Amino acid sequence: MAKDKLTNTAIKQTKPREKDYKLFDGGGLFLLVKKDGQKYWRLKYRFGGKEKTLAIGVYPEATLAKAREKRTEAREHLQNGIDPSQQKIAKKLTARINASHTFEALGREWIERQSNQWTEGHTEDVTRSLERDIFPSVGNMPITDINTVLMRSLLEKVQSRGALEATKRLRQRCSAIFRYGMACGVCSEDPVEPLKGVLQPPKKRNYPAIEPEELPDFIYKLNRYNCELQTRLAMQLMMNTFVRTGELIGARWEEIDLKQAIWNIPAARMKRDRPHYVPLSNQSLLILEELHKMTGHRELVFPKRGKPRETMSNATLLRVIERIGYNHSDLGFD
C-alpha cells in the first residue's frame, strides 16, 4: 500500500476551486473537494476486474483517521473476496430490517397469530401483561439488541413484587416471541431460555376444600337457605360435576346431551383451551331435567334474571356461600 500523504492541517487548509478535484492519501483513499467547499471521502478499488468507488463519509464528521480505518476495513473485505460496496448495502439493509423488527412489533404479530387459538379473555391477558411489564422497557428495541441480562432484569422486577406465577408466564411469553422471531429469520437465539433455571419458580399450593365430614353440614345449610331455585340447582350441579363457576354459569343447552348423559364444554370456554367432557351422574341428570323445565326454551342453562341472553352472575353463587356461613376463598371457589 502506498504511503499516506494527507495531513489534518493540509485538509483544513484546502480551499474550493472552480471545478471539483481530488486529494489522494494512498491505498486508493482520496478526498473529493467539491466546488461548493464540501469534502467527501472516497475509496477507489478493483473488484471482479472492474474499477469501483466506495463512499466512506463526509469531512469533518469523518476524520482522516476514521477514513483510514474504513479503508483498512474495506481492504480486509477485498482480501476475503467480498465487495465492500455490496457489504455496505447489506449492512444498511440489515440495520433497516432490525429497526422495523422491534420486540413489540414482533410480539404483537405473535399475539395476532396465536389469538385465533385463544379465547378473547386469554388474548387480552397476554397483551396486557406484556404492555405492563415488558413493552415499555424494550418494546422499541430491535429484537436482535435484546440479551439475557436485560430480560433477566425486567423479569426480576416482576418477581420482586412477589408475582411468581406472573413472572413464569411472562418468561414463557417472551420466550415464545423470540422463538417466533427465529422462525421468521429476524433473530438467531432466544435469550430468555437460560432464565428458566435462574428465576424463582412459583410455589406449588394445595387449594382449600371442605373436609368430607363437613360436607353434610354444608349441604344441610344450603338446602335450608332461602334462595331462588335456579341458584340452588346451580350450586347442586356444580357439586356433582366439579366444574368451575365460570364454566357452570356459561353452560348452554346445546352442550348437554341428556340421553347420552354427557356435557361437552367447548375449548373456547375452558381455561386450557381444550374441550372438556363431563359425564353426568343420575343426580346431575335429575338437576338438569328440573332446570330444563325452567330454561330449556332458552340458549343458556343459567340465564340472568331480567336479561336472559346474559349468564347469571358468578357473584350470585359466591353470595350464597358467604350467607350460609362459609368464605368462598376458603372453599376454593373461583
KENUMAR-156604 format. One record per atom (N, C-alpha, C): x, y, z; residue in one letter. Coordinates in pm, whole numbers, padded with zeros to 5 digits, always signed. Example, Ala and Ser with C-alpha at 12.3 -4.5 7.8 and 13.67 -1.06 7.14 Angstrom:
<nodes>
+01319-00569+00780A;+01230-00450+00780A;+01320-00330+00780A;+01285-00225+00708S;+01367-00106+00714S;+01290+00003+00787S;
</nodes>
This chain:
<nodes>
+00085-00119+00000M;+00000+00000+00000M;+00088+00124+00000M;+00050+00222-00079A;+00128+00346-00087A;+00126+00418+00047A;+00229+00495+00073K;+00241+00569+00198K;+00136+00678+00205K;+00078+00697+00328D;-00020+00803+00347D;+00042+00939+00318D;-00035+01025+00252K;+00019+01154+00210K;-00049+01273+00278K;-00178+01259+00311L;-00253+01373+00365L;-00226+01395+00513L;-00246+01519+00555T;-00237+01554+00697T;-00363+01631+00734T;-00392+01637+00864N;-00510+01712+00909N;-00496+01860+00876N;-00375+01912+00887T;-00352+02054+00857T;-00378+02084+00710T;-00328+01996+00624A;-00346+02016+00480A;-00494+02012+00442A;-00567+01922+00504I;-00710+01911+00472I;-00785+02035+00515I;-00754+02086+00636K;-00822+02205+00688K;-00796+02327+00599K;-00677+02332+00541Q;-00639+02448+00460Q;-00686+02438+00314Q;-00745+02326+00280T;-00790+02306+00142T;-00904+02402+00109T;-00896+02468-00004K;-00998+02563-00049K;-01068+02511-00175K;-01193+02547-00195P;-01263+02505-00317P;-01205+02574-00441P;-01223+02510-00555R;-01178+02564-00683R;-01296+02573-00779R;-01266+02617-00901E;-01374+02629-00999E;-01434+02494-01035E;-01354+02388-01025K;-01400+02253-01054K;-01368+02161-00936K;-01442+02051-00929D;-01414+01951-00826D;-01274+01895-00848D;-01205+01860-00736Y;-01073+01798-00751Y;-01050+01698-00637Y;-00946+01617-00650K;-00919+01510-00555K;-00783+01528-00491K;-00777+01491-00360L;-00651+01487-00286L;-00630+01342-00244L;-00524+01279-00293F;-00503+01137-00267F;-00419+01115-00142F;-00460+01014-00064D;-00388+00981+00060D;-00302+00857+00043D;-00350+00761-00036G;-00275+00637-00054G;-00367+00517-00038G;-00332+00409-00105G;-00412+00288-00094G;-00550+00304-00153G;-00569+00396-00245G;-00699+00417-00309G;-00786+00520-00239G;-00745+00566-00120L;-00825+00663-00045L;-00797+00805-00096L;-00904+00879-00120F;-00886+01018-00160F;-00999+01105-00104F;-00971+01235-00097L;-01069+01333-00051L;-01118+01409-00173L;-01248+01401-00199L;-01309+01472-00311L;-01354+01609-00261L;-01292+01714-00315V;-01325+01851-00274V;-01417+01910-00381V;-01540+01939-00343K;-01638+01993-00437K;-01621+02144-00450K;-01668+02198-00561K;-01653+02341-00585K;-01734+02427-00487K;-01833+02361-00417D;-01909+02435-00315D;-01843+02429-00178D;-01724+02363-00172G;-01648+02355-00047G;-01669+02227+00032G;-01769+02146-00004Q;-01793+02020+00066Q;-01681+01921+00035Q;-01648+01837+00136K;-01539+01742+00121K;-01589+01600+00152K;-01564+01508+00061Y;-01616+01372+00073Y;-01502+01271+00061Y;-01502+01173+00153W;-01404+01065+00145W;-01453+00958+00049W;-01362+00913-00038R;-01391+00808-00133R;-01276+00707-00135R;-01310+00583-00170L;-01208+00480-00184L;-01220+00415-00321L;-01111+00420-00396K;-01108+00358-00528K;-01046+00219-00515K;-01112+00118-00575Y;-01062-00019-00566Y;-01109-00096-00689Y;-01056-00217-00704R;-01097-00302-00813R;-01155-00431-00756R;-01266-00474-00817F;-01329-00599-00775F;-01389-00666-00898F;-01356-00793-00916G;-01406-00865-01032G;-01359-00806-01162G;-01238-00748-01160G;-01181-00690-01281G;-01235-00553-01316G;-01320-00497-01230K;-01378-00365-01257K;-01336-00264-01151K;-01315-00141-01195E;-01282-00035-01100E;-01410+00020-01037E;-01409+00033-00905K;-01526+00083-00832K;-01485+00189-00733K;-01587+00265-00684T;-01562+00370-00585T;-01660+00353-00469T;-01605+00357-00349L;-01686+00341-00227L;-01691+00473-00151L;-01813+00521-00119A;-01829+00641-00038A;-01805+00604+00108A;-01714+00677+00174I;-01674+00645+00311I;-01734+00741+00413I;-01747+00868+00378G;-01800+00963+00475G;-01777+01106+00431G;-01824+01198+00512V;-01812+01341+00483V;-01720+01405+00586V;-01623+01479+00539Y;-01533+01551+00628Y;-01603+01682+00672Y;-01593+01725+00798P;-01505+01674+00905P;-01571+01570+00998P;-01701+01539+00975E;-01762+01436+01061E;-01681+01306+01055E;-01641+01268+00934A;-01550+01155+00917A;-01409+01210+00909A;-01332+01191+01016T;-01196+01246+01023T;-01102+01167+00933T;-00980+01218+00920L;-00879+01149+00842L;-00851+01011+00901L;-00842+01003+01033A;-00817+00873+01099A;-00932+00776+01074A;-01054+00827+01081K;-01170+00740+01059K;-01173+00691+00914K;-01141+00778+00820A;-01140+00739+00679A;-01036+00629+00655A;-00921+00640+00722R;-00818+00537+00705R;-00863+00404+00766R;-00937+00410+00877E;-00991+00287+00936E;-01088+00219+00838E;-01171+00300+00774K;-01266+00245+00676K;-01192+00184+00558K;-01083+00247+00517R;-01002+00193+00407R;-00945+00057+00444R;-00894+00045+00564T;-00837-00082+00611T;-00945-00191+00616T;-01063-00152+00665E;-01175-00247+00673E;-01216-00295+00534E;-01221-00202+00439A;-01259-00237+00303A;-01156-00329+00239A;-01029-00303+00267R;-00923-00387+00211R;-00930-00529+00268R;-00970-00541+00393E;-00985-00674+00453E;-01099-00751+00385E;-01207-00679+00353H;-01317-00743+00281H;-01270-00792+00144H;-01191-00710+00077L;-01141-00748-00055L;-01054-00873-00048L;-00971-00881+00056Q;-00885-00998+00073Q;-00966-01125+00096Q;-01088-01107+00152N;-01176-01221+00177N;-01273-01245+00062N;-01252-01173-00051G;-01336-01194-00167G;-01473-01128-00157G;-01482-01023-00074I;-01610-00953-00055I;-01601-00814-00113I;-01702-00776-00188D;-01708-00641-00246D;-01750-00544-00135D;-01666-00445-00099P;-01700-00350+00008P;-01830-00274-00017P;-01859-00244-00143S;-01983-00171-00174S;-02105-00257-00142S;-02100-00386-00180Q;-02210-00476-00151Q;-02222-00501-00001Q;-02108-00506+00068Q;-02109-00523+00213Q;-02177-00405+00281Q;-02153-00285+00229K;-02214-00164+00285K;-02364-00166+00265K;-02407-00207+00144I;-02551-00215+00115I;-02618-00318+00207I;-02553-00433+00225A;-02609-00538+00310A;-02618-00492+00455A;-02519-00416+00499K;-02518-00365+00636K;-02633-00268+00659K;-02656-00180+00562K;-02766-00084+00572K;-02901-00156+00572K;-02912-00258+00485L;-03037-00334+00478L;-03064-00407+00609L;-02959-00465+00667T;-02974-00535+00794T;-03019-00440+00903T;-02959-00320+00906A;-02997-00220+01007A;-03142-00178+00990A;-03185-00163+00863R;-03324-00123+00836R;-03420-00233+00880R;-03383-00358+00852I;-03468-00471+00891I;-03478-00481+01043I;-03361-00464+01110N;-03361-00472+01256N;-03447-00362+01318N;-03441-00243+01260A;-03517-00131+01313A;-03668-00155+01300A;-03708-00224+01195S;-03850-00249+01174S;-03900-00369+01254S;-03807-00456+01299H;-03845-00573+01376H;-03812-00550+01523H;-03887-00460+01583T;-03871-00437+01726T;-03940-00548+01804T;-03907-00556+01932F;-03965-00662+02015F;-04117-00647+02023F;-04165-00522+02035E;-04310-00503+02045E;-04380-00538+01913E;-04319-00498+01800A;-04382-00528+01671A;-04394-00679+01651A;-04287-00752+01682L;-04292-00897+01669L;-04385-00959+01773L;-04386-00899+01893G;-04474-00950+01998G;-04620-00940+01960G;-04659-00826+01907R;-04799-00808+01868R;-04834-00896+01747R;-04736-00918+01660E;-04759-01006+01546E;-04779-01150+01594E;-04700-01189+01694W;-04714-01324+01753W;-04850-01340+01820W;-04892-01237+01894I;-05022-01242+01961I;-05135-01257+01858I;-05125-01178+01752E;-05229-01183+01648E;-05240-01323+01586E;-05125-01385+01563R;-05126-01519+01502R;-05180-01623+01600R;-05154-01605+01729Q;-05198-01702+01828Q;-05344-01681+01869Q;-05396-01561+01851S;-05527-01525+01904S;-05640-01611+01848S;-05622-01664+01726N;-05730-01748+01672N;-05735-01885+01740N;-05635-01914+01824Q;-05637-02038+01901Q;-05670-02013+02049Q;-05677-01885+02086W;-05702-01847+02224W;-05842-01791+02241W;-05887-01789+02365T;-06011-01718+02394T;-05981-01569+02393T;-06084-01489+02380E;-06067-01343+02380E;-06008-01296+02512E;-06052-01357+02622G;-06001-01319+02753G;-05853-01349+02769G;-05809-01465+02719H;-05668-01501+02729H;-05582-01409+02643H;-05632-01375+02526T;-05559-01282+02438T;-05540-01148+02507T;-05644-01099+02571E;-05635-00971+02643E;-05537-00981+02759E;-05537-01094+02828D;-05447-01113+02942D;-05301-01114+02898D;-05272-01185+02789V;-05134-01189+02737V;-05089-01050+02693V;-05174-00981+02620T;-05140-00846+02571T;-05117-00751+02687T;-05206-00755+02785R;-05197-00663+02899R;-05069-00687+02980R;-05031-00813+02999S;-04911-00842+03077S;-04785-00790+03009S;-04778-00804+02877L;-04662-00753+02803L;-04661-00601+02799L;-04777-00540+02784E;-04786-00394+02781E;-04749-00334+02916E;-04775-00405+03023R;-04747-00353+03156R;-04600-00370+03195R;-04541-00485+03168D;-04410-00517+03226D;-04295-00530+03128D;-04321-00540+02997I;-04213-00566+02902I;-04201-00457+02795I;-04309-00429+02725F;-04304-00335+02613F;-04251-00196+02651F;-04288-00139+02767P;-04238-00004+02798P;-04086+00005+02803P;-04018-00105+02837S;-03872-00101+02851S;-03798-00143+02724S;-03846-00246+02656V;-03772-00297+02539V;-03856-00303+02413V;-03979-00252+02419G;-04069-00262+02304G;-04013-00198+02178G;-03944-00085+02192N;-03892-00014+02075N;-03754-00061+02031N;-03697-00156+02102M;-03563-00205+02067M;-03570-00312+01959M;-03475-00312+01865P;-03468-00425+01770P;-03452-00554+01849P;-03520-00658+01808I;-03518-00783+01884I;-03377-00840+01894I;-03291-00808+01796T;-03154-00859+01796T;-03066-00789+01899T;-03112-00674+01953D;-03032-00599+02051D;-03063-00641+02195D;-03159-00728+02213I;-03202-00765+02348I;-03129-00892+02392I;-03068-00886+02511N;-02991-01001+02557N;-03047-01058+02688N;-02984-01163+02735T;-03032-01233+02855T;-03027-01145+02978T;-02920-01066+02992V;-02906-00980+03111V;-03021-00880+03119V;-03055-00820+03006L;-03163-00722+03004L;-03297-00788+03038L;-03326-00903+02979M;-03452-00970+03006M;-03459-01018+03150M;-03346-01058+03205R;-03347-01101+03346R;-03384-00985+03438R;-03329-00867+03408S;-03359-00751+03494S;-03508-00717+03490S;-03571-00729+03373L;-03714-00698+03361L;-03799-00800+03435L;-03766-00927+03419L;-03844-01031+03483L;-03823-01033+03634L;-03703-00997+03679E;-03679-00993+03823E;-03754-00878+03890E;-03783-00772+03815K;-03867-00664+03869K;-04007-00717+03901K;-04060-00797+03810V;-04192-00856+03833V;-04185-00954+03950V;-04078-01031+03953Q;-04059-01129+04060Q;-04049-01062+04196Q;-03987-00943+04200S;-03970-00871+04328S;-04103-00828+04388S;-04209-00822+04306R;-04342-00788+04357R;-04407-00909+04424R;-04340-01022+04418G;-04397-01144+04474G;-04487-01215+04375G;-04492-01166+04251A;-04579-01223+04147A;-04504-01335+04075A;-04483-01447+04143L;-04401-01554+04087L;-04469-01623+03969L;-04599-01644+03979E;-04672-01709+03870E;-04675-01618+03747E;-04694-01487+03771A;-04694-01390+03660A;-04557-01384+03594A;-04450-01393+03674T;-04314-01394+03620T;-04293-01515+03530T;-04341-01630+03575K;-04327-01752+03495K;-04399-01739+03362K;-04522-01686+03365R;-04598-01671+03241R;-04532-01570+03148R;-04479-01461+03203L;-04411-01361+03119L;-04287-01420+03054L;-04212-01498+03131R;-04093-01561+03073R;-04133-01651+02956R;-04238-01728+02973Q;-04283-01817+02867Q;-04329-01738+02745Q;-04399-01627+02768R;-04450-01547+02656R;-04336-01477+02582R;-04239-01422+02656C;-04125-01357+02590C;-04044-01460+02512C;-04026-01577+02570S;-03952-01683+02501S;-04023-01720+02371S;-04156-01727+02375A;-04233-01761+02255A;-04215-01654+02147A;-04205-01527+02187I;-04185-01419+02090I;-04048-01432+02023I;-03945-01461+02103F;-03812-01479+02044F;-03809-01599+01950F;-03876-01708+01989R;-03880-01826+01900R;-03956-01794+01773R;-04058-01710+01783Y;-04131-01667+01664Y;-04037-01584+01574Y;-03957-01496+01636G;-03860-01418+01559G;-03757-01506+01490G;-03716-01613+01559M;-03621-01707+01498M;-03684-01776+01378M;-03811-01813+01391A;-03880-01879+01280A;-03897-01786+01162A;-03908-01655+01190C;-03922-01556+01083C;-03788-01515+01024C;-03679-01559+01086G;-03547-01528+01035G;-03495-01392+01075G;-03552-01328+01177V;-03508-01193+01216V;-03421-01194+01341V;-03408-01308+01409C;-03314-01321+01519C;-03266-01465+01523C;-03156-01489+01592S;-03093-01621+01586S;-03094-01696+01718S;-03145-01632+01825E;-03145-01701+01954E;-03257-01651+02043E;-03284-01728+02147D;-03383-01693+02248D;-03309-01664+02378D;-03285-01536+02411P;-03209-01503+02532P;-03286-01527+02661P;-03414-01562+02652V;-03494-01586+02773V;-03482-01731+02820V;-03452-01822+02729E;-03447-01964+02763E;-03355-01994+02882E;-03234-01934+02889P;-03145-01965+03003P;-03202-01923+03138P;-03300-01834+03139L;-03355-01783+03265L;-03448-01882+03332L;-03481-01989+03262K;-03574-02088+03317K;-03523-02142+03450K;-03393-02161+03460G;-03336-02215+03584G;-03283-02111+03678G;-03302-01982+03645V;-03249-01874+03727V;-03358-01807+03810V;-03473-01782+03747L;-03582-01713+03815L;-03647-01805+03918L;-03698-01744+04022Q;-03761-01821+04130Q;-03893-01881+04083Q;-03910-02013+04094P;-04035-02075+04048P;-04149-02046+04145P;-04272-02042+04095P;-04387-02021+04185P;-04403-02139+04278P;-04451-02111+04397K;-04472-02217+04494K;-04596-02297+04458K;-04582-02428+04467K;-04698-02513+04445K;-04787-02506+04568K;-04916-02500+04546R;-05006-02489+04660R;-05123-02586+04644R;-05172-02629+04756N;-05291-02713+04759N;-05412-02623+04780N;-05508-02635+04691Y;-05626-02550+04702Y;-05716-02596+04816Y;-05773-02501+04891P;-05858-02535+05005P;-05986-02604+04960P;-06043-02683+05049A;-06167-02753+05019A;-06236-02791+05149A;-06364-02824+05138I;-06439-02872+05253I;-06392-03014+05287I;-06370-03039+05414E;-06335-03174+05456E;-06459-03264+05441E;-06440-03394+05417P;-06554-03485+05397P;-06657-03478+05511P;-06609-03466+05635E;-06702-03464+05747E;-06781-03333+05755E;-06735-03230+05684E;-06805-03101+05684E;-06913-03093+05577E;-06906-03181+05478L;-06996-03171+05363L;-07144-03186+05400L;-07183-03279+05486P;-07326-03288+05521P;-07381-03159+05579P;-07302-03094+05664D;-07347-02969+05724D;-07361-02860+05618D;-07267-02857+05520F;-07274-02758+05413F;-07401-02778+05330F;-07429-02903+05294I;-07549-02933+05213I;-07676-02900+05291I;-07675-02933+05419Y;-07792-02903+05504Y;-07821-02752+05505Y;-07715-02672+05526K;-07732-02527+05530K;-07775-02472+05394K;-07720-02530+05287L;-07756-02485+05153L;-07903-02512+05124L;-07950-02630+05161N;-08089-02666+05134N;-08187-02583+05217N;-08145-02537+05333R;-08232-02457+05418R;-08229-02309+05382R;-08127-02269+05305Y;-08114-02126+05272Y;-08221-02087+05170Y;-08282-01973+05193N;-08391-01926+05107N;-08333-01849+04987N;-08316-01917+04874C;-08266-01851+04753C;-08348-01901+04635C;-08330-01842+04520E;-08405-01883+04402E;-08369-02026+04365E;-08468-02097+04309L;-08448-02237+04275L;-08334-02254+04175L;-08326-02164+04076Q;-08218-02176+03976Q;-08082-02168+04042Q;-08067-02079+04139T;-07939-02066+04209T;-07907-02192+04288T;-08007-02248+04358R;-07986-02369+04435R;-07945-02486+04344R;-08015-02497+04230L;-07983-02605+04136L;-07843-02586+04077L;-07802-02461+04055A;-07667-02434+04004A;-07563-02482+04104A;-07585-02453+04234M;-07492-02499+04337M;-07485-02652+04341M;-07601-02715+04332Q;-07604-02861+04337Q;-07535-02924+04216Q;-07556-02865+04098L;-07493-02919+03977L;-07341-02902+03984L;-07297-02790+04038M;-07153-02766+04048M;-07089-02870+04141M;-07156-02905+04250M;-07101-03005+04343M;-07101-03144+04281M;-07190-03169+04187N;-07198-03300+04123N;-07103-03315+04005N;-07064-03204+03945T;-06980-03211+03824T;-06839-03160+03844T;-06813-03087+03955F;-06679-03036+03987F;-06624-02943+03878F;-06709-02864+03814V;-06662-02766+03717V;-06642-02633+03787V;-06570-02541+03723R;-06552-02406+03777R;-06682-02328+03764R;-06694-02225+03846T;-06817-02145+03841T;-06835-02081+03704T;-06724-02035+03642G;-06735-01973+03510G;-06784-02070+03405G;-06738-02194+03414E;-06782-02297+03319E;-06929-02333+03344E;-06968-02331+03471L;-07105-02367+03506L;-07205-02264+03454L;-07183-02136+03491I;-07283-02035+03457I;-07289-02007+03308I;-07184-02044+03234G;-07184-02024+03090G;-07242-02140+03011G;-07293-02241+03083A;-07345-02361+03016A;-07459-02329+02921A;-07458-02396+02806R;-07565-02383+02705R;-07629-02519+02684R;-07757-02517+02656W;-07830-02643+02639W;-07776-02725+02523W;-07721-02659+02422E;-07668-02733+02308E;-07545-02815+02345E;-07483-02784+02459E;-07366-02858+02504E;-07403-02987+02578E;-07528-02996+02620I;-07569-03105+02710I;-07654-03208+02636I;-07611-03332+02645D;-07685-03444+02585D;-07742-03527+02700D;-07870-03504+02729L;-07933-03573+02841L;-07947-03723+02814L;-07965-03761+02688K;-07981-03903+02655K;-07850-03978+02673K;-07742-03919+02628Q;-07610-03983+02640Q;-07545-03954+02775Q;-07608-03866+02855A;-07556-03829+02988A;-07414-03774+02980A;-07394-03676+02890I;-07262-03614+02873I;-07279-03465+02852I;-07188-03392+02910W;-07185-03246+02895W;-07053-03212+02825W;-07062-03159+02704N;-06945-03126+02624N;-06918-02976+02635N;-06821-02938+02718I;-06784-02797+02732I;-06679-02766+02624I;-06707-02676+02530P;-06613-02649+02420P;-06485-02582+02468P;-06381-02597+02387A;-06249-02543+02422A;-06252-02394+02450A;-06337-02321+02377A;-06342-02175+02391A;-06383-02132+02532A;-06447-02222+02606R;-06491-02186+02741R;-06406-02251+02850R;-06300-02319+02809M;-06215-02386+02907M;-06087-02307+02930M;-06035-02314+03050K;-05917-02238+03088K;-05795-02276+03005K;-05782-02404+02972R;-05666-02450+02896R;-05694-02466+02747R;-05804-02408+02704D;-05836-02407+02561D;-05848-02547+02502D;-05896-02642+02581R;-05922-02777+02532R;-06065-02816+02569R;-06136-02887+02480P;-06272-02929+02515P;-06270-03021+02636P;-06378-03015+02713H;-06386-03095+02836H;-06520-03169+02837H;-06513-03299+02860Y;-06634-03382+02860Y;-06667-03424+03003Y;-06785-03386+03046V;-06827-03413+03184V;-06934-03522+03184V;-06904-03642+03236P;-07008-03745+03249P;-07113-03698+03351P;-07237-03722+03322L;-07345-03676+03409L;-07402-03793+03489L;-07394-03780+03620S;-07449-03882+03709S;-07602-03874+03709S;-07665-03972+03772N;-07811-03970+03782N;-07859-03845+03854N;-07785-03806+03961Q;-07822-03684+04034Q;-07811-03561+03944Q;-07704-03556+03863S;-07686-03442+03771S;-07799-03437+03668S;-07838-03552+03618L;-07946-03557+03518L;-08077-03508+03578L;-08105-03547+03703L;-08227-03500+03770L;-08227-03349+03785L;-08111-03294+03821I;-08098-03149+03836I;-08121-03080+03702I;-08061-03132+03595L;-08074-03073+03462L;-08216-03085+03408L;-08282-03195+03439E;-08421-03209+03396E;-08510-03104+03463E;-08480-03077+03590E;-08555-02973+03662E;-08526-02836+03601E;-08399-02813+03569L;-08360-02685+03507L;-08422-02670+03369L;-08432-02780+03296H;-08487-02774+03160H;-08631-02726+03159H;-08703-02759+03264K;-08841-02709+03275K;-08842-02557+03287K;-08737-02501+03345M;-08731-02358+03371M;-08670-02280+03254M;-08560-02332+03195T;-08484-02255+03096T;-08459-02331+02967T;-08519-02448+02950G;-08492-02530+02832G;-08530-02463+02702G;-08615-02363+02706H;-08655-02292+02584H;-08557-02181+02550H;-08455-02164+02634R;-08356-02058+02608R;-08220-02120+02570R;-08128-02034+02530E;-07994-02082+02492E;-07914-02120+02616E;-07922-02037+02719L;-07842-02056+02839L;-07914-02144+02940L;-07836-02226+03007V;-07892-02308+03114V;-07921-02221+03237V;-07832-02124+03262F;-07847-02036+03378F;-07850-01890+03332F;-07960-01845+03273P;-07968-01706+03227P;-07983-01610+03345P;-07943-01487+03319K;-07955-01382+03420K;-08100-01337+03429K;-08147-01316+03550R;-08285-01275+03569R;-08306-01136+03507R;-08406-01125+03421G;-08436-00998+03354G;-08355-00976+03228G;-08244-01051+03210K;-08160-01040+03090K;-08123-01182+03045K;-08219-01254+02986P;-08200-01396+02956P;-08089-01426+02855P;-08039-01326+02785R;-07930-01351+02690R;-07793-01342+02759R;-07793-01304+02886E;-07669-01296+02963E;-07669-01406+03069E;-07550-01453+03106T;-07542-01558+03208T;-07565-01498+03346T;-07608-01582+03437M;-07623-01539+03575M;-07485-01499+03627M;-07483-01415+03728S;-07357-01363+03779S;-07285-01465+03865S;-07153-01468+03851N;-07070-01550+03937N;-07088-01511+04083N;-07111-01381+04105A;-07127-01331+04242A;-07251-01388+04309A;-07351-01426+04231T;-07473-01484+04288T;-07441-01610+04367T;-07358-01696+04310L;-07320-01820+04378L;-07231-01791+04498L;-07139-01697+04483L;-07047-01666+04592L;-07121-01607+04712L;-07224-01526+04685R;-07302-01467+04795R;-07375-01575+04874R;-07428-01676+04804V;-07496-01785+04873V;-07399-01854+04969V;-07278-01882+04922I;-07178-01950+05004I;-07147-01868+05129I;-07130-01737+05111E;-07100-01649+05224E;-07216-01641+05322E;-07337-01637+05269R;-07454-01618+05357R;-07492-01743+05435R;-07441-01859+05396I;-07468-01977+05477I;-07353-02005+05573I;-07258-01907+05577G;-07154-01913+05681G;-07018-01960+05637G;-06990-01956+05505Y;-06860-02001+05456Y;-06794-01888+05376Y;-06661-01891+05375N;-06584-01798+05291N;-06552-01871+05162N;-06598-01817+05047H;-06579-01889+04921H;-06433-01913+04887H;-06343-01822+04930S;-06200-01843+04901S;-06145-01960+04981S;-06204-01985+05099D;-06160-02099+05179D;-06204-02232+05118D;-06308-02225+05035L;-06359-02347+04973L;-06300-02372+04835L;-06218-02278+04785G;-06156-02297+04655G;-06244-02257+04539G;-06354-02180+04563F;-06438-02136+04453F;-06370-02019+04384F;-06374-02015+04246D;-06315-01903+04174D;-06421-01800+04144D;
</nodes>
